[in-house]
């Protein structure tokens, strides 16, 4: 129960950071030289429309992860495999903007990835602790 509570808190932290308009990055061409860097919320469809799929998919999977954790805590059912799977997939997808280049990754995006990595770590600790 304590472990799920910590995982729930770190996943909620990731969700709060995803709601901020500083996580997802788009770089637009500028005729004067340096590209224009614009940041968006992970829930904003603009980066998704410009082929930066990671942020929106990460945000949706974070919501699914929170729902699974809440259901698991309230019903006291383990649901380890689905929770762990969604957690790992959302963590990996949070790093997807790096495939486009470091300029498509922000500090807030790194914090989101770190929060999701902490969530995954907490959920997998008992597997390696035995």
FILUM-314636 format. One record per residue (C-alpha): residue number from 0; residue in one letter; x negated, y negated, z. Coordinates in Angstrom, 1 decimal, padded with zeros to 4 digits, m for minus. Each point is the difference from the previous one (the first is absolute). Example, Ala and Ser with C-alpha at 12.3 -4.5 7.8 and 13.67 -1.06 7.14 Angstrom:
! residues 2
- 0, A, m012.3, 004.5, 007.8
- 1, S, m001.4, m003.4, m000.7
! end
This chain:
! residues 130
- 0, X, 000.0, 000.0, 000.0
- 1, X, m002.8, m002.4, 000.9
- 2, X, m001.7, 000.8, m003.3
- 3, X, 003.1, m000.7, m002.0
- 4, X, 000.5, m003.3, 001.9
- 5, X, m003.5, m001.2, m001.0
- 6, X, 000.6, 001.2, m003.6
- 7, X, 003.3, m001.9, 000.0
- 8, X, m001.7, m003.2, 001.3
- 9, X, m002.8, 000.1, m002.6
- 10, X, 002.5, 000.7, m002.8
- 11, X, 002.1, m003.0, 001.2
- 12, X, m003.1, m002.1, 000.0
- 13, X, m000.6, 001.0, m003.6
- 14, X, 003.6, m000.8, m000.9
- 15, X, m000.3, m003.5, 001.6
- 16, X, m003.2, m000.6, m002.0
- 17, X, 001.7, 001.2, m003.2
- 18, X, 002.8, m002.5, 000.5
- 19, X, m002.5, m002.9, 000.1
- 20, X, m000.6, m001.8, m003.4
- 21, X, m003.8, 000.6, 000.1
- 22, X, m000.5, 003.7, m000.7
- 23, X, 000.5, 000.8, m003.7
- 24, X, m002.2, m001.9, m002.4
- 25, X, 000.4, m001.0, m003.6
- 26, X, m002.7, m001.7, m002.0
- 27, X, 001.4, m002.1, m002.9
- 28, X, m002.1, m001.4, m002.9
- 29, X, m001.0, m003.6, 000.2
- 30, X, m001.0, m001.9, m003.1
- 31, X, m002.4, m002.1, 002.0
- 32, X, m002.1, 002.9, 001.3
- 33, X, 000.6, 001.7, 003.3
- 34, X, 003.1, 002.1, 000.2
- 35, X, 003.0, m001.1, 002.1
- 36, X, 000.3, 002.3, 003.0
- 37, X, 003.5, 000.3, 001.4
- 38, X, 001.1, 002.1, 002.9
- 39, X, 003.4, 001.6, 000.6
- 40, X, 001.8, 002.1, 002.6
- 41, X, m000.3, 003.8, m000.6
- 42, X, 003.7, 000.0, m000.5
- 43, X, m000.1, m002.6, m002.8
- 44, X, 000.5, 001.6, m003.5
- 45, X, m002.3, m002.4, m001.7
- 46, X, m003.3, 001.9, 000.5
- 47, X, 001.9, 003.2, m001.0
- 48, X, 001.0, m001.7, m003.3
- 49, X, m003.7, m000.8, m000.6
- 50, X, m001.0, 003.7, 000.4
- 51, X, m001.1, m000.3, 003.6
- 52, X, 002.1, 002.9, 001.2
- 53, X, m001.7, 000.7, 003.3
- 54, X, 001.5, m002.7, 002.2
- 55, X, 003.7, 000.6, m000.7
- 56, X, m000.4, 003.8, 000.2
- 57, X, m001.9, m000.4, 003.3
- 58, X, 002.7, m002.2, 001.4
- 59, X, 002.7, 002.5, m000.9
- 60, X, m001.9, 002.9, 001.4
- 61, X, m000.7, m001.9, 003.2
- 62, X, 003.8, m000.5, 000.4
- 63, X, 000.5, 003.8, m000.6
- 64, X, m002.8, 000.7, 002.5
- 65, X, 001.7, m002.2, 002.7
- 66, X, 003.3, 001.7, m000.6
- 67, X, m001.5, 003.5, 000.3
- 68, X, m001.8, m001.0, 003.2
- 69, X, 003.2, m001.5, 001.5
- 70, X, 002.1, 003.0, m000.9
- 71, X, m002.7, 002.3, 001.4
- 72, X, m000.2, m002.0, 003.3
- 73, X, 003.8, m000.3, 000.4
- 74, X, 000.9, 003.6, m000.9
- 75, X, m003.2, 001.4, 001.6
- 76, X, m000.7, 002.1, m003.1
- 77, X, m003.6, 000.4, m000.9
- 78, X, 000.2, m000.7, m003.8
- 79, X, m003.9, 000.0, m000.1
- 80, X, m000.5, 001.0, m003.6
- 81, X, 002.2, m002.6, m001.7
- 82, X, m001.2, m002.8, 002.4
- 83, X, m003.6, 000.9, m000.6
- 84, X, 000.5, 000.3, m003.8
- 85, X, 001.7, m003.4, m000.3
- 86, X, m002.6, m001.6, 002.3
- 87, X, m003.0, 001.2, m002.1
- 88, X, 001.7, m000.9, m003.3
- 89, X, 000.8, m003.5, 001.2
- 90, X, m003.5, m000.4, 001.2
- 91, X, m001.5, 001.0, m003.3
- 92, X, 002.5, m002.2, m002.0
- 93, X, m001.0, m002.9, 002.2
- 94, X, m003.5, 000.3, m001.5
- 95, X, 001.3, 000.1, m003.6
- 96, X, m000.6, m003.7, m000.7
- 97, X, m003.7, 000.8, 000.3
- 98, X, 000.3, 001.9, m003.3
- 99, X, 000.7, m003.3, m001.7
- 100, X, m003.0, m001.6, 001.7
- 101, X, m001.0, m001.6, 003.3
- 102, X, 001.5, m003.3, m001.1
- 103, X, 003.5, 001.7, 000.2
- 104, X, m000.5, 000.9, 003.7
- 105, X, 000.5, m002.4, 002.9
- 106, X, m000.9, m000.2, 003.7
- 107, X, 003.7, 000.7, 000.8
- 108, X, 000.0, 002.9, m002.4
- 109, X, m003.1, 001.4, 001.8
- 110, X, 001.8, m000.4, 003.4
- 111, X, 003.0, 001.8, m001.4
- 112, X, m002.2, 002.8, m001.2
- 113, X, m001.7, 000.2, 003.4
- 114, X, 003.3, 000.1, 001.9
- 115, X, 001.2, 002.8, m002.3
- 116, X, m003.3, 001.8, 000.4
- 117, X, 000.4, m000.3, 003.8
- 118, X, 003.5, 001.4, m000.3
- 119, X, m001.2, 003.0, m002.0
- 120, X, m002.9, 000.5, 002.4
- 121, X, 002.3, 000.1, 003.1
- 122, X, 002.4, 002.4, m001.8
- 123, X, m002.9, 002.4, m000.8
- 124, X, m001.9, m000.2, 003.3
- 125, X, 001.8, 003.0, 001.6
- 126, X, m000.9, 002.2, m002.9
- 127, X, m003.7, m000.5, 000.5
- 128, X, 000.1, m000.4, 003.8
- 129, X, 001.0, 003.6, 000.7
! end
